[in-house]
Amino acid sequence: MNLKLAVVSISVALAAILVYLISANKWTDDQLEFPLCYTHGILPLRRLLPKLIPKKSLENGTYLRHSAQQMRQMRSWCLKNEPDAPLESVYKDGRREILRYAGERVTSPKTTLVHIHGGGYVFGSPEEAAGSVLRMQNETGGQMFFIRYSLAPEHLFPTAVDDCVAMVKYIMDHSEQLGVDRRNVQIFGDSAGGNLVTQVALQMLEQKDKYPIKAVHAVYPVYYMLYDFPAMKEFSTDPAGILNLEDIARLFNLFLLGNGDCTETKLRSQHVSKRVWSEFKGRVETLAIWNTYPLSKMNIEKIDPTTNAKNHDADCQTKLENQMLDSKNNIIFAAANELKRLNDTRFNVYSCEIDLLRDDSFFMAAILGSLGVDYHHSHIENCYHGAFNDNTKGGISLMDDVIRQMKKYDLNLTIKRNKKTGN
């Protein structure tokens, strides 16, 4: 009797939970969107939702419809749910800041890792990343700095880029005070942070004698804005539940425009002006990369504003044109001599198989290969966007590979190995 009662009770409870799950109006944006906090080792709820809630219900709760105030509330919520890896401020200048792990004291110059977080230029913080990348500091024996930069929609492009450049320069300029080995600084970032570390490297290497960067690690970075690579079609709804195509379009609009305008236009690849398309084609032809993946798989007729002009959005094209042509935002428009500066560092780009941004890394590899830039590209199977911050098999493989490359370029470790071998 007791067993039957227990079974009935459990069944009723499960039925009640299921009814609750499929009731769209029962889900708040916070409940839907908390996995944006890159919580280490926790399965994001949003990955389970598509199996339990109708697609229409999820669309009604899209996090990118948050107001700026709601976004700030979300960031505060995230900080309360992160692993215990407390940080302390090293330097603060208004809205931008440099932090490191609390209690870290360096008595002699050490290998330095500088992390720039992702989050689509809208979300994310050093505190959210601290727990998941602590392993890097432990295994490399270096010290870790974190950059806090200005987020959209309160601060638009290119403020985030300028903030990151200024903060990394501060670390280099105050190397003695901070215990930094200037010969041994590596910078890394994931997603939007992957683009930001690339931009930091390009600008700092313009003064490479003053600001040498030993290595750059761009983890599933975002470099491309035409929205027609194969991965963007294949994973437009993102089976991992972390990032879909609409999310990308809205995040970029918040970063570039401060609002959600032109999102639908971007999703149809109808935001590309004739000038942008002409410049893009000219650059691709100069680099001779039309036949390389992923460019070889593009639907050119869909993007080309001259083939189907009546369906293209002239207003959005005008709004976005200058930002799309800016190399701080769209890497292919960087001058060839600017990109060749990456030969003065060790440039590494990492991609995940299950990721709508997967092809951005292949795109960057094609550009650099055409220019004769020495680079390293790692592609991880069974890995999705956001895996850098969790304990899945793909995430661990990705973290392993980044750490392996960091150790490879660590001057102090190289010296130690040479002493052991007598070389």
Secondary structure, DSSP 8 states (H G I E B T S, - for coil): -HHHHHHHHHHHHHHHHHHHHT-GGG--HHHHHGGGS--TT---HHHHHHHHS-HHHHHHT-GGG--HHHHHHHHHHHHTTS-S--EEEEEEETTEEEEEETT---SS-EEEEEEE--STTTS--HHHHHHHHHHHHHHH--EEEEEE---TTTS-TTHHHHHHHHHHHHHHHTHHHHTEEEEEEEEEEETHHHHHHHHHHHHHGGGTTTS--SEEEEES-----S--SHHHHHTTT-TTSS--HHHHHHHHHHHHTSS-TTHHHHHTT----HHHHHHHHHHHHHHT-TTSTTGGG--HHHH-TTTSGGGS-HHHHHHHHHHHH-TTTSGGGS-HHHHGGGGGSEEEEEEEEE-TTHHHHHHHHHHHHHHT--EEEEEEEEEETTGGGS-SHHHHHHHHHHHHHHHHT-HHHHHHHHHHHT-
